[in-house]
Amino acid sequence: MTSRLLLVRHGETEWHAENRYAGVTDVALTPRGLAQAADLGSWAAHAGVDAVACSPLSRARLTASPAAVALGLAVEVQEGLREVDFGWGEGRTVEEMAEEDPEAVRRFREDADAGAFPGSEPVARAAARATGSLRDLAHRHQGGKVLVVAHNTLLRIALCELLGLPLGHYRRIFPRLDNGAVTEIEMRGTDTALRSLNVPTTALPTTGLPTPALPAPAPGPSPAGD
């Protein structure tokens, strides 16, 4: 049975103006970020959402809260949806890092996996925990629609992993997810389809629109432990 996940990057934070890397640091939302959260709540109230989940970081929880209130649902906090730890890059701008070590920045821009910032969480590890959380939500809400509020880098890495795209190039494949915008995927078993990307909450929800069927899984033995 197909589940639909509505992936949303949290609202704008206080570090956005300077374009600082905010990973595990708990950065507050700006007034604009709070307004984006309110807009998402109004949108979700008419989108046929069955469940709301989010990262444990406060910027994601505050963005998810208006939607949960509007829908009368409790927020499912998922540790696996926490943003990537950027290590050496945490709290810094690219310009600051380039001034200290331009070669490290060049390697990161070329391949964000092989050239990850020193001390940062490995991209493959972030992909595994993020997709694990998303697959768990899809399994527990089969046939339903789940609003998932998380983070720019984590969600882009997860999209690459789910769609079979190279993790190290997530920055080029998905340059950014907009704050408060909705990216919709469909999941059935190990199959994932991308329905939309960066749809603003001013657009009409897709409630009631036909859902294209994903291809049936190929016959064969189930994986061990399934």
Phi, psi and chi 1 to 4 in degrees:
 res  aa     phi    psi   chi1   chi2   chi3   chi4
   1 MET       -  137.6 -172.8  176.0  -68.2      -
   2 THR   -84.2  135.3  -60.0      -      -      -
   3 SER  -113.3  149.3  -58.6      -      -      -
   4 ARG  -115.6  127.1  -66.2  165.0   67.9  176.9
   5 LEU  -112.0  129.4  -57.3 -172.3      -      -
   6 LEU  -103.1  101.4  -51.2  174.0      -      -
   7 LEU   -89.4  129.0  -49.4  179.1      -      -
   8 VAL  -132.7  130.5  177.1      -      -      -
   9 ARG   -78.3  137.8 -179.1 -173.0 -179.0 -173.5
  10 HIS   -54.1  168.1   59.1   76.0      -      -
  11 GLY   -68.1  169.4      -      -      -      -
  12 GLU   -58.4  140.7 -179.1 -173.0   79.5      -
  13 THR  -113.3  173.5   73.8      -      -      -
  14 GLU   -67.2  -17.5  -66.9  176.9  -10.0      -
  15 TRP   -90.1   -6.1  -79.3    6.6      -      -
  16 HIS   -65.7  -36.9  -85.7   84.1      -      -
  17 ALA   -59.1  -36.5      -      -      -      -
  18 GLU   -97.9    0.6  -63.4  178.1  -30.6      -
  19 ASN    57.4   46.9 -157.7   24.6      -      -
  20 ARG   -87.4  145.9  -65.7 -171.9  178.7  -82.4
  21 TYR   -72.7  115.2  -86.0   88.0      -      -
  22 ALA  -110.9  102.1      -      -      -      -
  23 GLY  -102.1  -97.5      -      -      -      -
  24 VAL   -82.4   -9.8  -66.1      -      -      -
  25 THR   -67.8  134.1  -52.3      -      -      -
  26 ASP   -88.4   89.8 -141.2   -7.2      -      -
  27 VAL   -93.3  139.5 -173.6      -      -      -
  28 ALA   -76.3  153.4      -      -      -      -
  29 LEU   -74.8  148.8  -65.5 -179.2      -      -
  30 THR   -83.4  170.1   62.4      -      -      -
  31 PRO   -54.7  -38.2  -29.9   37.3      -      -
  32 ARG   -64.6  -39.0 -176.0 -177.6 -179.3 -164.2
  33 GLY   -63.1  -39.4      -      -      -      -
  34 LEU   -65.8  -36.9  -67.2  170.2      -      -
  35 ALA   -66.1  -38.0      -      -      -      -
  36 GLN   -64.1  -37.5  -70.3  165.5  -21.4      -
  37 ALA   -63.9  -42.1      -      -      -      -
  38 ALA   -64.3  -40.8      -      -      -      -
  39 ASP   -62.6  -40.3  -71.8  -16.0      -      -
  40 LEU   -63.2  -39.1  178.0   64.0      -      -
  41 GLY   -62.3  -43.1      -      -      -      -
  42 SER   -64.1  -40.6  -61.3      -      -      -
  43 TRP   -64.5  -47.2 -177.4   92.3      -      -
  44 ALA   -62.8  -30.7      -      -      -      -
  45 ALA   -61.4  -20.8      -      -      -      -
  46 HIS  -117.2   14.4  -56.5  -75.7      -      -
  47 ALA  -104.4    3.8      -      -      -      -
  48 GLY    69.4   33.2      -      -      -      -
  49 VAL   -76.5  136.0  171.0      -      -      -
  50 ASP  -102.4  -20.2  -58.5  -65.2      -      -
  51 ALA  -156.1  155.0      -      -      -      -
  52 VAL  -127.9  129.4  178.8      -      -      -
  53 ALA  -132.3  157.0      -      -      -      -
  54 CYS  -158.4  167.3   75.0      -      -      -
  55 SER   -66.6  156.3  153.8      -      -      -
  56 PRO   -75.5  -11.7   26.1  -34.5      -      -
  57 LEU   -70.6  144.5  -67.0  172.3      -      -
  58 SER   -61.4  -33.1   65.5      -      -      -
  59 ARG   -65.4  -30.9   57.3 -170.9 -176.7  -89.1
  60 ALA   -79.1  -40.8      -      -      -      -
  61 ARG   -64.0  -41.1  -63.2  173.3   74.9  133.4
  62 LEU   -68.4  -31.7  -73.8  171.7      -      -
  63 THR   -72.9  -35.2  -57.7      -      -      -
  64 ALA   -77.8  -26.0      -      -      -      -
  65 SER   -57.8  -47.7  179.6      -      -      -
  66 PRO   -60.0  -35.3  -25.8   36.5      -      -
  67 ALA   -66.9  -43.9      -      -      -      -
  68 ALA   -62.3  -41.8      -      -      -      -
  69 VAL   -63.7  -45.0  170.1      -      -      -
  70 ALA   -62.3  -32.4      -      -      -      -
  71 LEU   -93.6   -9.3  -65.2  162.1      -      -
  72 GLY    69.3   35.4      -      -      -      -
  73 LEU  -118.8  152.9  -62.1  171.1      -      -
  74 ALA   -84.2  145.7      -      -      -      -
  75 VAL   -82.4  130.1  178.6      -      -      -
  76 GLU   -89.6  108.0  -58.6  179.5   31.6      -
  77 VAL   -83.8  124.5  178.0      -      -      -
  78 GLN  -115.7  113.0  -64.9  -88.4  -40.6      -
  79 GLU   -59.7  -32.8 -177.4   63.1   33.0      -
  80 GLY   -66.6  -11.8      -      -      -      -
  81 LEU   -96.0    5.9  -63.8  177.0      -      -
  82 ARG   -61.6  146.8 -177.1 -176.1  -64.8  -88.6
  83 GLU   -64.6  158.3  179.0   61.2  -60.7      -
  84 VAL   -64.2  141.8  175.1      -      -      -
  85 ASP   -81.7  118.2 -175.7  -18.3      -      -
  86 PHE   -88.0    5.0  -66.8  111.1      -      -
  87 GLY    56.1 -121.8      -      -      -      -
  88 TRP   -55.2  -29.9  174.9   67.7      -      -
  89 GLY   -85.3   -9.4      -      -      -      -
  90 GLU   -58.5  124.5 -172.2   76.6   18.1      -
  91 GLY    77.4    7.5      -      -      -      -
  92 ARG  -115.2  159.3  -51.6  178.5   76.5 -177.4
  93 THR   -92.6  162.1   67.6      -      -      -
  94 VAL   -61.6  -37.5  171.0      -      -      -
  95 GLU   -63.4  -41.6  -69.2   74.1   21.7      -
  96 GLU   -63.6  -42.4  -70.4  170.0  -11.6      -
  97 MET   -68.9  -40.3  -71.6 -175.8  -81.3      -
  98 ALA   -64.6  -32.3      -      -      -      -
  99 GLU   -67.6  -35.4 -175.5  174.1  -16.8      -
 100 GLU   -82.5  -42.5  179.7  178.7  -32.7      -
 101 ASP  -149.9   81.6 -169.7  -17.6      -      -
 102 PRO   -61.3  -29.8   19.1  -31.3      -      -
 103 GLU   -67.8  -38.2 -178.8   59.8   21.5      -
 104 ALA   -63.6  -40.2      -      -      -      -
 105 VAL   -67.4  -40.2  172.4      -      -      -
 106 ARG   -60.9  -44.1 -174.9 -160.7   64.0   78.3
 107 ARG   -62.7  -41.0  -70.7 -166.2  -59.3  -92.8
 108 PHE   -64.3  -43.9  175.1   71.8      -      -
 109 ARG   -66.5  -32.0  -76.1  173.1  163.9  164.6
 110 GLU   -74.0  -42.2 -174.0  174.4  -73.4      -
 111 ASP  -155.1  104.8 -172.9  -40.8      -      -
 112 ALA   -70.4  -10.3      -      -      -      -
 113 ASP   -91.3  -62.2 -175.5   11.3      -      -
 114 ALA   -64.3  -30.8      -      -      -      -
 115 GLY  -107.0   30.5      -      -      -      -
 116 ALA   -58.0  150.3      -      -      -      -
 117 PHE   -58.6  143.1  -65.8  142.0      -      -
 118 PRO   -54.7  134.6  -25.4   34.8      -      -
 119 GLY    78.2    2.7      -      -      -      -
 120 SER   -84.8  163.1   64.3      -      -      -
 121 GLU   -67.8  132.3  179.1 -179.2   11.2      -
 122 PRO   -57.5  139.1  -24.3   34.2      -      -
 123 VAL   -60.0  -41.6  172.8      -      -      -
 124 ALA   -62.8  -36.5      -      -      -      -
 125 ARG   -67.6  -42.5 -175.5 -174.3  -58.1  168.8
 126 ALA   -62.7  -40.9      -      -      -      -
 127 ALA   -61.9  -41.4      -      -      -      -
 128 ALA   -65.6  -45.0      -      -      -      -
 129 ARG   -72.4  -35.7   64.2  177.5  171.7   83.2
 130 ALA   -66.9  -48.9      -      -      -      -
 131 THR   -67.9  -30.5   55.3      -      -      -
 132 GLY   -61.3  -43.6      -      -      -      -
 133 SER   -65.4  -43.6  -72.6      -      -      -
 134 LEU   -66.2  -41.0  -65.1  178.0      -      -
 135 ARG   -66.9  -36.3  -72.6 -169.5  171.6  112.7
 136 ASP   -63.3  -44.8  173.2   66.4      -      -
 137 LEU   -62.7  -42.9  -71.8  166.9      -      -
 138 ALA   -63.1  -38.6      -      -      -      -
 139 HIS   -69.1  -42.2  176.2   72.8      -      -
 140 ARG   -75.9  -18.0  -70.9 -168.8  -68.5  105.8
 141 HIS  -122.9   47.9  -60.4  -75.7      -      -
 142 GLN   -59.0  132.6  -69.3 -174.5   49.3      -
 143 GLY    81.0   -2.4      -      -      -      -
 144 GLY  -106.4 -172.9      -      -      -      -
 145 LYS  -127.7  123.6 -170.5 -175.7  -67.5 -173.1
 146 VAL  -117.3  126.8 -174.7      -      -      -
 147 LEU   -86.6  124.5  178.6   66.9      -      -
 148 VAL  -122.9  114.4 -178.8      -      -      -
 149 VAL  -104.5  119.1 -179.8      -      -      -
 150 ALA  -145.0 -132.7      -      -      -      -
 151 HIS  -134.4  156.3  -54.6  -87.2      -      -
 152 ASN   -56.7  -56.5 -173.5   38.5      -      -
 153 THR   -70.5  -45.7  -65.0      -      -      -
 154 LEU   -59.6  -44.8 -174.5   81.4      -      -
 155 LEU   -67.9  -35.9  -70.6  175.1      -      -
 156 ARG   -66.8  -40.4  -70.1 -177.0  -66.4  162.0
 157 ILE   -62.9  -44.3  -69.5  171.4      -      -
 158 ALA   -61.9  -41.5      -      -      -      -
 159 LEU   -61.3  -43.3  -74.5  169.1      -      -
 160 CYS   -61.3  -45.7  -75.9      -      -      -
 161 GLU   -62.0  -45.9  177.9   75.5   -0.3      -
 162 LEU   -68.7  -30.3  -68.8  169.6      -      -
 163 LEU   -97.4    4.1  -61.7  171.1      -      -
 164 GLY    72.9   32.5      -      -      -      -
 165 LEU  -105.3  154.0  -57.9  170.3      -      -
 166 PRO   -64.3  125.2   19.5  -30.8      -      -
 167 LEU   -62.6  -37.7  -65.3  178.3      -      -
 168 GLY   -66.2  -13.1      -      -      -      -
 169 HIS  -112.0   21.5  -61.2  -62.9      -      -
 170 TYR   -59.0  -30.3   72.3   82.4      -      -
 171 ARG   -69.9  -31.2  -60.9  175.9   70.2 -107.3
 172 ARG   -84.6  -37.7  -74.1 -161.6  -75.3  -88.0
 173 ILE   -69.6  -44.8  -63.3  168.8      -      -
 174 PHE  -123.9   87.7  -61.7  106.7      -      -
 175 PRO   -53.8  -36.3  -26.1   35.1      -      -
 176 ARG  -169.3  155.3   65.2  177.5  -76.9  123.5
 177 LEU  -104.9  129.4  -62.7 -177.9      -      -
 178 ASP   -73.7  144.7  -64.5  -27.8      -      -
 179 ASN   -59.5  126.9  -65.1  106.8      -      -
 180 GLY    77.8   -4.8      -      -      -      -
 181 ALA   -83.7  160.9      -      -      -      -
 182 VAL  -110.4  127.4 -179.1      -      -      -
 183 THR  -115.0  122.8  -67.5      -      -      -
 184 GLU  -107.9  131.7 -176.1  173.2  -16.2      -
 185 ILE  -125.5  157.1   60.8  173.2      -      -
 186 GLU  -114.8  138.9  -70.4 -179.4  -11.2      -
 187 MET  -129.9  134.5  -60.1 -177.8   73.8      -
 188 ARG  -144.8  110.9 -174.2  177.3   67.6 -171.1
 189 GLY    62.7 -125.3      -      -      -      -
 190 THR   -94.1    2.3   58.2      -      -      -
 191 ASP   -92.8  137.2  -66.3  -41.5      -      -
 192 THR  -133.5  137.8  -59.9      -      -      -
 193 ALA  -126.0  139.5      -      -      -      -
 194 LEU   -92.1  118.3  178.8   65.0      -      -
 195 ARG   -93.3  -36.6  -78.8  179.3   61.0   97.9
 196 SER  -159.2  160.3   63.6      -      -      -
 197 LEU  -137.7  128.8 -178.5   71.0      -      -
 198 ASN    55.7   45.3  -85.6  -23.6      -      -
 199 VAL   -82.4  122.4  177.1      -      -      -
 200 PRO   -68.2  154.0   24.3  -32.9      -      -
 201 THR   -73.4   -1.9   51.2      -      -      -
 202 THR   -79.1  -14.4   52.3      -      -      -
 203 ALA   -78.5  155.5      -      -      -      -
 204 LEU   -69.8  138.3  -68.3  174.7      -      -
 205 PRO   -60.6  158.9  -20.5   32.3      -      -
 206 THR   -94.2   20.6   56.1      -      -      -
 207 THR   -56.3  131.1  -57.7      -      -      -
 208 GLY    87.2   -9.9      -      -      -      -
 209 LEU   -75.7  146.7  -64.3 -177.5      -      -
 210 PRO   -62.6  144.2   22.2  -32.4      -      -
 211 THR  -102.2  114.0  -59.4      -      -      -
 212 PRO   -62.4  140.3  -15.4   26.9      -      -
 213 ALA   -76.4  136.3      -      -      -      -
 214 LEU   -74.7  153.1  -72.4  166.4      -      -
 215 PRO   -61.5  144.1   20.8  -32.2      -      -
 216 ALA   -65.5  141.6      -      -      -      -
 217 PRO   -60.4  143.5  -19.1   30.6      -      -
 218 ALA   -66.2  141.8      -      -      -      -
 219 PRO   -65.1  148.8   23.7  -32.9      -      -
 220 GLY   162.0  174.2      -      -      -      -
 221 PRO   -68.2  148.1   25.4  -34.4      -      -
 222 SER   -72.8  147.4  -62.8      -      -      -
 223 PRO   -63.3  154.6   21.8  -31.8      -      -
 224 ALA   -58.1  137.9      -      -      -      -
 225 GLY    81.9    1.2      -      -      -      -
 226 ASP   -78.2      - -166.1    8.8      -      -
